[in-house]
Amino acid sequence: MNIKDNHINYIEFKSKDIEKTKEFFSKTFHWSFTDYGPTYVAFSESGLDGGFELTVNKIVNGALTVLYHNDLEEVKNSIEKFGGEITKPIFSFPGGHRFHFIDPSGNELAVWSDK
């Protein structure tokens, strides 16, 4: 896979019921799924890989756009320098690390790296 810095690489949605969500998208759109525990499932065969995260909160604007960058510290510093705000510091997950930020307009996005 040829992953490029600064490209949208993944999209993440919220889900009230992971099993119902998987059933709906599998039967309706023929997506494939990989489970990562009881609160997260990744999807593929959709044109752009992504995932569903279990939530008990009200879902408002439930899509999280995830960009890729080889050097999380570098891009995090650029985000802060140019007016973005880090809302979730760098954390580990199966497959890499990521952080969340809000752009100057208030949109939440994330950046991940497999490094």
PyMOL commands that set and color helices and strands:
alter all, ss='L'
color gray80, all
select helices_A, chain A and resi 18-29+72-81
alter helices_A, ss='H'
color red, helices_A
select strands_A, chain A and resi 8-15+32-35+40-44+50-54+63-68+85-93+96-102+108-113
alter strands_A, ss='S'
color yellow, strands_A
deselect
rebuild
show_as cartoon
